[in-house]
Amino acid sequence: MYTQHPALKRWLATTLVLSGVVPALAQRAEPDAFLNRQRAIEELIRAEREELAPLTDTFQADYGGFYSLFFFLYDDGANSSRTFRRHDLRVWTRLGFERGAHEIYARARLSFIDFNRGDQFDDEDDVEGMNLERGFYKFDLAKAKLAYQGERIGYNVKLKLGRDLTEFGTGYALSTPLDQIWLRANVADFQFTGLLGKTIGSAQDFDLSRNPERTRRTFAGIETRYQGFERHEPFAYVLWQRDHISDVYIPTLRQRFDYDSFYAGLGSTGELIPNLRYSTEFVAETGASYSTGAFQRKNNIAAWAWDIQFEYLFGGKKKPRASLEYMFASGDPDRRVSPTSTIGGNARGFKDTGFIGMGYRDTGLSFAPTLSNVHIWRAGASFVPFPDHETLDRFEVGTNWFLYNKHRTHAGVSDPLATNPSGYLGWEMDYYANWDITSDFSATTRYGVFFPGDAFPDQTTRTYLLVGFTWNF
C-alpha cells in the first residue's frame, strides 16, 4: 500500500498532536483523491467493456481479454507533480447453458502501477494480481422455464452468487464490488432485489486512519422499484452495513474503530419530457460509530445526502448532449481533520452528522473529493464533431465544470490541505476526448484544472492529465 507524501504526513501528524490525538492518521494509505481517480478509470472501463451479448445457444462458451495502459501526470497540492503509468491486463471467460438459464462468468486482472522515481506514495511501485475481479454464477428462472418446458411466464426470478459490482438506487450510497448473494424478482409492475454480501478483503476502506489486515464490511439490503409508469421508475431501499474489520491496535492509543450504518434511500429515474432524462436519490443515514479518542461508548449517526441530475439529448448526427447535476453529502462540524476517518473525526459526546457512503459519482479529475461534507454543482456537455468521417465518426469530445463548497465551514473534507475556516473549496474545469479507433482499439484523453478556493492556504492551480489506450483481444 502507498503512504502519504512526507510533507503531508508531517502536516497531519502536527495537526493531530496539537488536537491531542496520537498521529496514527499520518500513516495513511492512498489519498482519497488518488482512489477516486482510479475508480473513475474503472467506471470508464466498465462502461466500454462489460456489455456482453445475450446467450442464445443451448451451450455457449466465450473468452477474451483486454489490455489497458494509462499515463497520469498531476499535481496533488502536497507534491509539485506526480507521474505514473498504470498497466491492466484482464482475461475473462463466460459459459452459458440452456440459452442463458445458467451463466458462469469470471474475469481476472493483473495490474502494475509504475511511478517516476520520487513520485510514489511509498518506496515501491505496486503490482496487484493476478486477482479475481469478477466471478459469479447466475440463474434465470424465465429462461429456464422456456428452455426446459417451452413455457413463457409473466414473472421472473434471477439469482446471482459470487463477486460482482452491486448498486442500489442510482449508486449514490452503494456502488461497489461485493462477494454476494443477490436475488431479484419481477412480479407484475414491481421489481424486488435482495442482497447479502461483504467487501473484498483487498479493497481499500474509507477509514484511512485504521491499520486493518483485511477489509471486511457486510451488507444486507432490499430494494423495490415500480416499473408500471411509462417514463418514470421510482425506487426505495433499505441497506444495513456492519463493520467486522480486524484492526492491528496500538495498546497506548485507547481508540476503538467501528462504523455500523443503516441507509434508507428514495428516488426515481426516467424522462420528464422527450429527450430530457433525469435521476434523483435521497439517502438518510443512521447507525453508530466511535469518535476520535473513544474506546467505550459509540456516538449516534444522523446524516443525509442527495443527488439530482438532468441530461438533455438534442438529436442530430453530432449527438450533442448537455447535463446538470447537484451532489450533496452532509458534514459534521466536529470532524475537523477527516470527514471519513475515526482518528481526527467526530468529537466525543456529539452526534455524528457526517455522511459516509459506499457509492460513486464523478466529482472531478483533479480535486476528486469524497462525497462527505460537500456541495458539488456540475455542468457538462459533449458531442461527436465528425459524424460523417470514415475514421473519426466515433470520436467524442466533452467537458465538465464543477463548483465545490463545504456543508460545514469549519469541518474537514477529504483533502486535508483545506485548512482555512472558509466554505469555498474552489472550482474545476475538465475536458475529455474518447475515440474508438477500431472495434478492438480505443483511446481516451482527459485534462482537468482545479482552482483552489479560500479554504486552501495554497492557491496554486492543480492540473491533471490522463492519456489511455485499450486493446481488446
Secondary structure, 3 states (H helix, E strand, C coil): CCCCCHHHHHHHHHHHHHCCCCHHHHCCCCCHHHHHHHHHHHHHHHHHHCCCCCCCCCEEEEEEEEEEEEEEEECCCCCCCEEEEEEEEEEEEEEEECCCCEEEEEEEEEEEEEECCCCCCCCCCEEEEEEEEEEEEEEEHHHHHHHHHCCCCCCEEEEEEEEEEEEECCCCCEEEEEEEEEEEEEECCEEEEEEEEEECCCCCCCCCCCCECCCCEEEEEEEEEECCCCCEEEEEEEEEEEECCCECCCHHHCCCCCEEEEEEEEEEEEEEECCEEEEEEEEEEEEEECCCCCCCCCEEEEEEEEEEEEEEECCCCCCCEEEEEEEEECCCCCCCCCCCCCCCCCCCCCCECCCCCECCCCCCCCCCCCCCCEEEEEEEEEECCCCCCCCCCCEEEEEEEEEEEECCCCCCCCCCCCCCCCCEEEEEEEEEEEEECCCCEEEEEEEEEEEECCCCCCCCCEEEEEEEEEEEC
